[in-house]
Amino acid sequence: MPTKSVVVGSAVGLHARPAAIIAEKAGELGAEVTINGVDAGSSLMIMTLGAGNGDTVVVAGDDQAAVDAIAALIEQDLDT
């Protein structure tokens, strides 16, 4: 299973807006992707991680391209 460690880039961390953007993208990918073991397709589950700006999270999934796509979103400041 492909994995990738990434640093959270959003100034507010993985809260409402960034979590919603990530969950929407995860739903479009058609592959199972997790962030620190929780479903990346669920904004609520992403928010329960409590990951803040600068925290490192692990993205894992069945497909390397899907893992890379979600990891790239996490690294961006999605709350701008």
N, CA, C and O atoms as a GROMACS GRO file, in nm:
protein
  320
    1MET      N    1   0.084  -0.117   0.000
    1MET     CA    2   0.000   0.000   0.000
    1MET      C    3   0.090   0.125   0.000
    1MET      O    4   0.172   0.142   0.090
    2PRO      N    5   0.075   0.210  -0.100
    2PRO     CA    6   0.156   0.331  -0.107
    2PRO      C    7   0.124   0.427   0.008
    2PRO      O    8   0.008   0.445   0.044
    3THR      N    9   0.228   0.486   0.065
    3THR     CA   10   0.210   0.586   0.170
    3THR      C   11   0.301   0.705   0.143
    3THR      O   12   0.400   0.695   0.071
    4LYS      N   13   0.265   0.818   0.204
    4LYS     CA   14   0.346   0.938   0.190
    4LYS      C   15   0.325   1.024   0.314
    4LYS      O   16   0.212   1.052   0.352
    5SER      N   17   0.434   1.067   0.377
    5SER     CA   18   0.426   1.160   0.490
    5SER      C   19   0.432   1.301   0.436
    5SER      O   20   0.518   1.334   0.355
    6VAL      N   21   0.339   1.385   0.483
    6VAL     CA   22   0.333   1.524   0.437
    6VAL      C   23   0.309   1.617   0.554
    6VAL      O   24   0.255   1.577   0.657
    7VAL      N   25   0.349   1.743   0.537
    7VAL     CA   26   0.329   1.846   0.638
    7VAL      C   27   0.206   1.927   0.600
    7VAL      O   28   0.190   1.969   0.486
    8VAL      N   29   0.118   1.950   0.697
    8VAL     CA   30  -0.005   2.026   0.675
    8VAL      C   31   0.031   2.171   0.645
    8VAL      O   32   0.098   2.237   0.724
    9GLY      N   33  -0.016   2.220   0.530
    9GLY     CA   34   0.018   2.354   0.486
    9GLY      C   35  -0.086   2.459   0.519
    9GLY      O   36  -0.054   2.578   0.522
   10SER      N   37  -0.210   2.420   0.543
   10SER     CA   38  -0.314   2.518   0.572
   10SER      C   39  -0.288   2.586   0.705
   10SER      O   40  -0.257   2.521   0.805
   11ALA      N   41  -0.302   2.718   0.705
   11ALA     CA   42  -0.277   2.797   0.825
   11ALA      C   43  -0.366   2.755   0.940
   11ALA      O   44  -0.325   2.762   1.056
   12VAL      N   45  -0.488   2.711   0.912
   12VAL     CA   46  -0.581   2.668   1.016
   12VAL      C   47  -0.574   2.518   1.041
   12VAL      O   48  -0.650   2.466   1.122
   13GLY      N   49  -0.486   2.448   0.972
   13GLY     CA   50  -0.478   2.304   0.986
   13GLY      C   51  -0.587   2.236   0.904
   13GLY      O   52  -0.646   2.297   0.815
   14LEU      N   53  -0.613   2.112   0.935
   14LEU     CA   54  -0.716   2.036   0.862
   14LEU      C   55  -0.852   2.055   0.927
   14LEU      O   56  -0.909   1.961   0.983
   15HIS      N   57  -0.903   2.177   0.918
   15HIS     CA   58  -1.033   2.210   0.973
   15HIS      C   59  -1.136   2.216   0.862
   15HIS      O   60  -1.112   2.161   0.754
   16ALA      N   61  -1.249   2.281   0.882
   16ALA     CA   62  -1.366   2.270   0.796
   16ALA      C   63  -1.340   2.288   0.646
   16ALA      O   64  -1.364   2.196   0.568
   17ARG      N   65  -1.291   2.404   0.605
   17ARG     CA   66  -1.274   2.428   0.461
   17ARG      C   67  -1.170   2.334   0.398
   17ARG      O   68  -1.201   2.270   0.298
   18PRO      N   69  -1.048   2.324   0.454
   18PRO     CA   70  -0.951   2.231   0.395
   18PRO      C   71  -1.001   2.086   0.396
   18PRO      O   72  -0.980   2.013   0.300
   19ALA      N   73  -1.066   2.045   0.504
   19ALA     CA   74  -1.116   1.908   0.513
   19ALA      C   75  -1.221   1.881   0.406
   19ALA      O   76  -1.222   1.773   0.346
   20ALA      N   77  -1.308   1.978   0.381
   20ALA     CA   78  -1.411   1.962   0.278
   20ALA      C   79  -1.350   1.950   0.139
   20ALA      O   80  -1.394   1.868   0.059
   21ILE      N   81  -1.249   2.030   0.111
   21ILE     CA   82  -1.183   2.026  -0.020
   21ILE      C   83  -1.114   1.891  -0.040
   21ILE      O   84  -1.124   1.831  -0.147
   22ILE      N   85  -1.045   1.845   0.064
   22ILE     CA   86  -0.974   1.716   0.055
   22ILE      C   87  -1.074   1.602   0.039
   22ILE      O   88  -1.054   1.513  -0.044
   23ALA      N   89  -1.182   1.603   0.117
   23ALA     CA   90  -1.282   1.496   0.110
   23ALA      C   91  -1.349   1.492  -0.027
   23ALA      O   92  -1.374   1.384  -0.081
   24GLU      N   93  -1.377   1.609  -0.083
   24GLU     CA   94  -1.439   1.614  -0.216
   24GLU      C   95  -1.346   1.552  -0.320
   24GLU      O   96  -1.390   1.474  -0.404
   25LYS      N   97  -1.219   1.587  -0.315
   25LYS     CA   98  -1.122   1.533  -0.410
   25LYS      C   99  -1.107   1.382  -0.391
   25LYS      O  100  -1.102   1.307  -0.489
   26ALA      N  101  -1.102   1.338  -0.267
   26ALA     CA  102  -1.089   1.194  -0.239
   26ALA      C  103  -1.207   1.118  -0.298
   26ALA      O  104  -1.190   1.007  -0.349
   27GLY      N  105  -1.326   1.175  -0.290
   27GLY     CA  106  -1.445   1.111  -0.346
   27GLY      C  107  -1.439   1.100  -0.497
   27GLY      O  108  -1.493   1.005  -0.554
   28GLU      N  109  -1.375   1.196  -0.561
   28GLU     CA  110  -1.364   1.196  -0.708
   28GLU      C  111  -1.262   1.094  -0.758
   28GLU      O  112  -1.269   1.051  -0.873
   29LEU      N  113  -1.167   1.056  -0.674
   29LEU     CA  114  -1.056   0.973  -0.720
   29LEU      C  115  -1.093   0.827  -0.742
   29LEU      O  116  -1.029   0.758  -0.822
   30GLY      N  117  -1.195   0.779  -0.673
   30GLY     CA  118  -1.237   0.640  -0.692
   30GLY      C  119  -1.142   0.538  -0.633
   30GLY      O  120  -1.145   0.421  -0.671
   31ALA      N  121  -1.057   0.581  -0.540
   31ALA     CA  122  -0.965   0.489  -0.472
   31ALA      C  123  -0.974   0.515  -0.323
   31ALA      O  124  -1.002   0.627  -0.280
   32GLU      N  125  -0.951   0.412  -0.244
   32GLU     CA  126  -0.953   0.430  -0.100
   32GLU      C  127  -0.826   0.500  -0.055
   32GLU      O  128  -0.715   0.453  -0.082
   33VAL      N  129  -0.842   0.613   0.014
   33VAL     CA  130  -0.729   0.690   0.065
   33VAL      C  131  -0.758   0.723   0.211
   33VAL      O  132  -0.870   0.759   0.247
   34THR      N  133  -0.655   0.711   0.295
   34THR     CA  134  -0.669   0.746   0.436
   34THR      C  135  -0.565   0.850   0.475
   34THR      O  136  -0.459   0.861   0.413
   35ILE      N  137  -0.598   0.927   0.579
   35ILE     CA  138  -0.504   1.021   0.639
   35ILE      C  139  -0.492   0.980   0.785
   35ILE      O  140  -0.590   0.984   0.859
   36ASN      N  141  -0.374   0.942   0.825
   36ASN     CA  142  -0.352   0.890   0.962
   36ASN      C  143  -0.457   0.784   0.999
   36ASN      O  144  -0.502   0.778   1.113
   37GLY      N  145  -0.494   0.703   0.902
   37GLY     CA  146  -0.585   0.592   0.927
   37GLY      C  147  -0.732   0.622   0.915
   37GLY      O  148  -0.814   0.531   0.927
   38VAL      N  149  -0.770   0.749   0.892
   38VAL     CA  150  -0.912   0.781   0.877
   38VAL      C  151  -0.946   0.805   0.730
   38VAL      O  152  -0.860   0.844   0.651
   39ASP      N  153  -1.069   0.782   0.696
   39ASP     CA  154  -1.117   0.794   0.558
   39ASP      C  155  -1.101   0.938   0.508
   39ASP      O  156  -1.160   1.031   0.564
   40ALA      N  157  -1.023   0.957   0.402
   40ALA     CA  158  -1.001   1.090   0.345
   40ALA      C  159  -1.125   1.141   0.274
   40ALA      O  160  -1.131   1.259   0.240
   41GLY      N  161  -1.223   1.056   0.250
   41GLY     CA  162  -1.346   1.097   0.185
   41GLY      C  163  -1.449   1.156   0.280
   41GLY      O  164  -1.559   1.193   0.239
   42SER      N  165  -1.413   1.166   0.408
   42SER     CA  166  -1.505   1.219   0.510
   42SER      C  167  -1.444   1.342   0.576
   42SER      O  168  -1.346   1.332   0.650
   43SER      N  169  -1.502   1.458   0.549
   43SER     CA  170  -1.448   1.581   0.608
   43SER      C  171  -1.456   1.576   0.760
   43SER      O  172  -1.367   1.627   0.829
   44LEU      N  173  -1.562   1.517   0.814
   44LEU     CA  174  -1.575   1.506   0.958
   44LEU      C  175  -1.461   1.423   1.018
   44LEU      O  176  -1.403   1.461   1.120
   45MET      N  177  -1.431   1.311   0.956
   45MET     CA  178  -1.322   1.226   1.006
   45MET      C  179  -1.187   1.298   0.996
   45MET      O  180  -1.103   1.284   1.085
   46ILE      N  181  -1.167   1.373   0.889
   46ILE     CA  182  -1.042   1.448   0.874
   46ILE      C  183  -1.029   1.550   0.987
   46ILE      O  184  -0.922   1.565   1.045
   47MET      N  185  -1.139   1.620   1.018
   47MET     CA  186  -1.134   1.720   1.124
   47MET      C  187  -1.106   1.659   1.261
   47MET      O  188  -1.046   1.724   1.347
   48THR      N  189  -1.150   1.534   1.283
   48THR     CA  190  -1.126   1.471   1.413
   48THR      C  191  -0.978   1.444   1.438
   48THR      O  192  -0.938   1.420   1.552
   49LEU      N  193  -0.897   1.449   1.334
   49LEU     CA  194  -0.753   1.429   1.352
   49LEU      C  195  -0.691   1.541   1.434
   49LEU      O  196  -0.592   1.520   1.505
   50GLY      N  197  -0.748   1.660   1.424
   50GLY     CA  198  -0.692   1.774   1.496
   50GLY      C  199  -0.555   1.815   1.445
   50GLY      O  200  -0.476   1.874   1.518
   51ALA      N  201  -0.526   1.785   1.319
   51ALA     CA  202  -0.395   1.818   1.262
   51ALA      C  203  -0.386   1.967   1.233
   51ALA      O  204  -0.469   2.023   1.163
   52GLY      N  205  -0.283   2.030   1.289
   52GLY     CA  206  -0.263   2.172   1.272
   52GLY      C  207  -0.155   2.203   1.169
   52GLY      O  208  -0.088   2.114   1.118
   53ASN      N  209  -0.141   2.331   1.142
   53ASN     CA  210  -0.037   2.376   1.049
   53ASN      C  211   0.099   2.329   1.097
   53ASN      O  212   0.134   2.347   1.214
   54GLY      N  213   0.174   2.268   1.007
   54GLY     CA  214   0.308   2.220   1.039
   54GLY      C  215   0.313   2.078   1.092
   54GLY      O  216   0.421   2.021   1.102
   55ASP      N  217   0.197   2.019   1.124
   55ASP     CA  218   0.194   1.880   1.169
   55ASP      C  219   0.220   1.787   1.051
   55ASP      O  220   0.188   1.819   0.937
   56THR      N  221   0.276   1.673   1.080
   56THR     CA  222   0.300   1.572   0.976
   56THR      C  223   0.192   1.465   0.985
   56THR      O  224   0.162   1.414   1.093
   57VAL      N  225   0.134   1.432   0.870
   57VAL     CA  226   0.034   1.326   0.862
   57VAL      C  227   0.079   1.225   0.757
   57VAL      O  228   0.161   1.255   0.671
   58VAL      N  229   0.023   1.106   0.765
   58VAL     CA  230   0.056   1.000   0.669
   58VAL      C  231  -0.066   0.971   0.582
   58VAL      O  232  -0.173   0.937   0.632
   59VAL      N  233  -0.046   0.985   0.452
   59VAL     CA  234  -0.151   0.956   0.354
   59VAL      C  235  -0.122   0.817   0.298
   59VAL      O  236  -0.010   0.788   0.257
   60ALA      N  237  -0.222   0.731   0.296
   60ALA     CA  238  -0.206   0.596   0.244
   60ALA      C  239  -0.325   0.562   0.156
   60ALA      O  240  -0.433   0.619   0.171
   61GLY      N  241  -0.304   0.468   0.066
   61GLY     CA  242  -0.414   0.427  -0.021
   61GLY      C  243  -0.377   0.314  -0.112
   61GLY      O  244  -0.265   0.262  -0.110
   62ASP      N  245  -0.475   0.275  -0.193
   62ASP     CA  246  -0.458   0.165  -0.287
   62ASP      C  247  -0.384   0.206  -0.413
   62ASP      O  248  -0.328   0.122  -0.483
   63ASP      N  249  -0.384   0.336  -0.442
   63ASP     CA  250  -0.333   0.386  -0.569
   63ASP      C  251  -0.234   0.500  -0.544
   63ASP      O  252  -0.267   0.596  -0.475
   64GLN      N  253  -0.114   0.489  -0.599
   64GLN     CA  254  -0.011   0.591  -0.576
   64GLN      C  255  -0.055   0.729  -0.625
   64GLN      O  256  -0.028   0.829  -0.559
   65ALA      N  257  -0.121   0.735  -0.738
   65ALA     CA  258  -0.166   0.864  -0.792
   65ALA      C  259  -0.267   0.930  -0.698
   65ALA      O  260  -0.264   1.052  -0.680
   66ALA      N  261  -0.355   0.851  -0.639
   66ALA     CA  262  -0.453   0.905  -0.545
   66ALA      C  263  -0.385   0.955  -0.418
   66ALA      O  264  -0.419   1.061  -0.367
   67VAL      N  265  -0.289   0.879  -0.369
   67VAL     CA  266  -0.212   0.921  -0.250
   67VAL      C  267  -0.140   1.052  -0.279
   67VAL      O  268  -0.142   1.143  -0.197
   68ASP      N  269  -0.077   1.061  -0.395
   68ASP     CA  270  -0.005   1.184  -0.433
   68ASP      C  271  -0.098   1.303  -0.446
   68ASP      O  272  -0.062   1.414  -0.406
   69ALA      N  273  -0.217   1.282  -0.501
   69ALA     CA  274  -0.314   1.391  -0.519
   69ALA      C  275  -0.361   1.446  -0.384
   69ALA      O  276  -0.369   1.567  -0.366
   70ILE      N  277  -0.393   1.357  -0.291
   70ILE     CA  278  -0.438   1.401  -0.159
   70ILE      C  279  -0.322   1.464  -0.081
   70ILE      O  280  -0.341   1.564  -0.012
   71ALA      N  281  -0.205   1.406  -0.092
   71ALA     CA  282  -0.087   1.462  -0.024
   71ALA      C  283  -0.059   1.604  -0.074
   71ALA      O  284  -0.025   1.691   0.005
   72ALA      N  285  -0.073   1.625  -0.203
   72ALA     CA  286  -0.048   1.758  -0.260
   72ALA      C  287  -0.147   1.860  -0.205
   72ALA      O  288  -0.110   1.975  -0.180
   73LEU      N  289  -0.273   1.820  -0.186
   73LEU     CA  290  -0.372   1.911  -0.129
   73LEU      C  291  -0.338   1.945   0.016
   73LEU      O  292  -0.349   2.060   0.057
   74ILE      N  293  -0.299   1.846   0.092
   74ILE     CA  294  -0.267   1.866   0.233
   74ILE      C  295  -0.152   1.966   0.249
   74ILE      O  296  -0.150   2.045   0.343
   75GLU      N  297  -0.057   1.961   0.158
   75GLU     CA  298   0.060   2.049   0.166
   75GLU      C  299   0.027   2.195   0.132
   75GLU      O  300   0.104   2.284   0.166
   76GLN      N  301  -0.086   2.219   0.067
   76GLN     CA  302  -0.123   2.355   0.028
   76GLN      C  303  -0.199   2.426   0.140
   76GLN      O  304  -0.255   2.363   0.229
   77ASP      N  305  -0.200   2.560   0.133
   77ASP     CA  306  -0.283   2.638   0.223
   77ASP      C  307  -0.420   2.650   0.158
   77ASP      O  308  -0.442   2.738   0.075
   78LEU      N  309  -0.511   2.564   0.195
   78LEU     CA  310  -0.643   2.556   0.133
   78LEU      C  311  -0.743   2.654   0.193
   78LEU      O  312  -0.858   2.656   0.152
   79ASP      N  313  -0.700   2.732   0.288
   79ASP     CA  314  -0.792   2.824   0.353
   79ASP      C  315  -0.771   2.969   0.308
   79ASP      O  316  -0.806   3.063   0.380
   80THR      N  317  -0.713   2.986   0.190
   80THR     CA  318  -0.690   3.122   0.140
   80THR      C  319  -0.798   3.165   0.044
   80THR      O  320  -0.795   3.276  -0.007
   0.00000   0.00000   0.00000
